[in-house]
């Protein structure tokens, strides 16, 4: 029973970590300088 409890705690901690980092990985609106990065300019 203790092993299962440890696994559940680890899974919960991992889930909370993923949820906490998810907003940081969202695309949102990118503001890049087209003069500095010529690859992103439209031809």
MARVEX-461762 format. One record per residue (C-alpha): residue number from 1; x, y, z. Coordinates in steps of 0.02 Angstrom, whole numbers, plus 32768, in hexadecimal, padded with zeros to 4 digits. Example, Ala and Ser with C-alpha at 12.3 -4.5 7.8 and 13.67 -1.06 7.14 Angstrom:
+-----+------+------+------+
: seq :    X :    Y :    Z :
+-----+------+------+------+
:   1 : 8267 : 7F1F : 8186 :
:   2 : 82AC : 7FCB : 8165 :
+-----+------+------+------+
% end
This chain:
+-----+------+------+------+
: seq :    X :    Y :    Z :
+-----+------+------+------+
:   1 : 8000 : 8000 : 8000 :
:   2 : 808F : 8078 : 8026 :
:   3 : 80DB : 805D : 7F79 :
:   4 : 8036 : 808A : 7F26 :
:   5 : 802A : 8125 : 7F92 :
:   6 : 80D8 : 815D : 7F5D :
:   7 : 80AE : 8142 : 7EA7 :
:   8 : 800F : 81A7 : 7EB7 :
:   9 : 806F : 8235 : 7F0B :
:  10 : 80EF : 8235 : 7E80 :
:  11 : 8068 : 8234 : 7DFA :
:  12 : 800F : 82C4 : 7E51 :
:  13 : 80AE : 832A : 7E5E :
:  14 : 80D5 : 830B : 7DA7 :
:  15 : 8026 : 833E : 7D74 :
:  16 : 8030 : 83DE : 7DD9 :
:  17 : 80D8 : 8405 : 7D8A :
:  18 : 8094 : 83ED : 7CDB :
:  19 : 7FFC : 8459 : 7D01 :
:  20 : 806B : 84E1 : 7D4A :
:  21 : 80DC : 84E6 : 7CB1 :
:  22 : 8053 : 84D9 : 7C2E :
:  23 : 802E : 8595 : 7C24 :
:  24 : 80E5 : 85B8 : 7C03 :
:  25 : 80E1 : 8547 : 7B6B :
:  26 : 8045 : 8594 : 7B1C :
:  27 : 805F : 85E6 : 7A73 :
:  28 : 800B : 868D : 7A92 :
:  29 : 8045 : 8721 : 7A2B :
:  30 : 80FA : 8728 : 79F8 :
:  31 : 814A : 87D0 : 79D7 :
:  32 : 81EB : 87B6 : 7979 :
:  33 : 8257 : 8836 : 7921 :
:  34 : 824E : 8809 : 7868 :
:  35 : 82EB : 886E : 7842 :
:  36 : 834F : 880A : 78BE :
:  37 : 8309 : 8762 : 7885 :
:  38 : 82FE : 8762 : 77C6 :
:  39 : 82BB : 86B0 : 77C1 :
:  40 : 8213 : 86E6 : 7807 :
:  41 : 81F5 : 876F : 7786 :
:  42 : 8175 : 874E : 76FF :
:  43 : 81BE : 8748 : 7650 :
+-----+------+------+------+
% end
